[in-house]
Amino acid sequence: RNLEVVVGATVLKVEIDCGDKGGAKRKCRAKGVWFRAEDGKDVYVEGRKEILLAASAVQTPKILMLSGVGEEEELRKHGIEVKVSSPGVGKNLQ
């Protein structure tokens, strides 16, 4: 199967793997997604090749930030481990 669609679920975060943290430039990749199913259980699914995130102009930045992608100071303020520093995430909403 190439695609599985789950309805009635809420994405909690994307699991991001940054490999060895010793290098100056880390290569990070999305490896899976945590979501809350209709029955209230948290479920993790891992992608074989890639993860596609399309959750609207408001929800996509929110999910990225919950996953550790965004402005470092903002993420740390909320106790979120910084995976990728990207200050523009969620800043240009109009």
C-alpha positions as CSV (number, residue, x, y, z in Angstrom):
1,R,0.0,0.0,0.0
2,N,1.2,3.5,-0.8
3,L,-1.3,5.5,1.2
4,E,-3.5,4.9,4.2
5,V,-6.2,7.5,5.1
6,V,-7.4,7.7,8.7
7,V,-10.5,9.7,9.3
8,G,-11.6,11.2,12.7
9,A,-8.0,11.4,13.9
10,T,-6.0,14.4,15.3
11,V,-2.3,14.7,14.5
12,L,-0.3,15.3,17.6
13,K,3.2,15.7,16.1
14,V,5.6,14.5,13.5
15,E,8.4,12.3,14.8
16,I,11.6,13.8,13.5
17,D,15.0,11.9,13.5
18,C,18.1,14.1,13.4
19,G,20.6,11.3,13.7
20,D,23.9,12.1,15.4
21,K,23.7,15.4,17.3
22,G,27.5,15.9,17.4
23,G,27.9,17.5,14.0
24,A,27.6,21.2,13.3
25,K,24.8,20.6,10.7
26,R,22.3,17.9,11.5
27,K,20.4,16.2,8.7
28,C,16.9,15.7,10.0
29,R,14.0,13.7,8.5
30,A,10.4,13.0,9.4
31,K,10.1,9.3,10.2
32,G,6.5,9.0,11.5
33,V,3.4,10.6,12.9
34,W,1.7,10.5,16.3
35,F,-2.1,10.9,16.2
36,R,-5.1,10.5,18.5
37,A,-7.6,8.1,17.1
38,E,-11.4,8.5,17.4
39,D,-11.3,6.1,20.4
40,G,-8.9,8.4,22.3
41,K,-5.8,6.2,21.9
42,D,-2.5,7.8,20.8
43,V,-1.2,5.9,17.8
44,Y,2.3,6.1,16.1
45,V,2.7,5.2,12.4
46,E,6.0,5.2,10.7
47,G,6.5,6.1,7.1
48,R,8.5,3.9,4.8
49,K,9.7,6.6,2.4
50,E,8.2,10.0,3.2
51,I,5.7,11.9,5.4
52,L,3.3,14.3,3.8
53,L,1.8,17.0,6.1
54,A,-1.1,19.0,4.8
55,A,-3.2,20.2,7.6
56,S,-4.3,23.8,6.7
57,A,-2.5,27.2,7.0
58,V,-3.1,27.2,10.8
59,Q,-2.7,23.6,11.8
60,T,0.4,22.8,9.7
61,P,2.6,25.4,11.5
62,K,1.1,24.3,14.9
63,I,2.0,20.6,14.2
64,L,5.5,21.6,13.0
65,M,6.1,23.6,16.2
66,L,4.8,20.7,18.4
67,S,7.3,18.5,16.5
68,G,10.2,20.7,17.3
69,V,10.4,22.8,14.1
70,G,10.2,26.6,14.6
71,E,11.7,29.5,16.4
72,E,14.1,28.1,19.1
73,E,13.2,30.5,21.9
74,E,9.4,29.9,21.4
75,L,9.8,26.2,21.3
76,R,12.0,26.1,24.4
77,K,9.6,28.4,26.3
78,H,7.0,25.6,25.9
79,G,9.4,22.8,26.8
80,I,9.6,21.5,23.2
81,E,12.9,20.0,22.1
82,V,14.3,22.0,19.1
83,K,14.8,19.6,16.1
84,V,15.1,22.3,13.4
85,S,15.5,26.0,13.9
86,S,13.2,27.7,11.5
87,P,12.1,31.1,12.8
88,G,9.5,31.7,10.0
89,V,7.2,28.9,11.0
90,G,3.8,30.3,11.8
91,K,4.9,33.9,11.5
92,N,3.2,35.0,8.2
93,L,-0.4,34.1,8.9
94,Q,-2.8,36.7,7.7
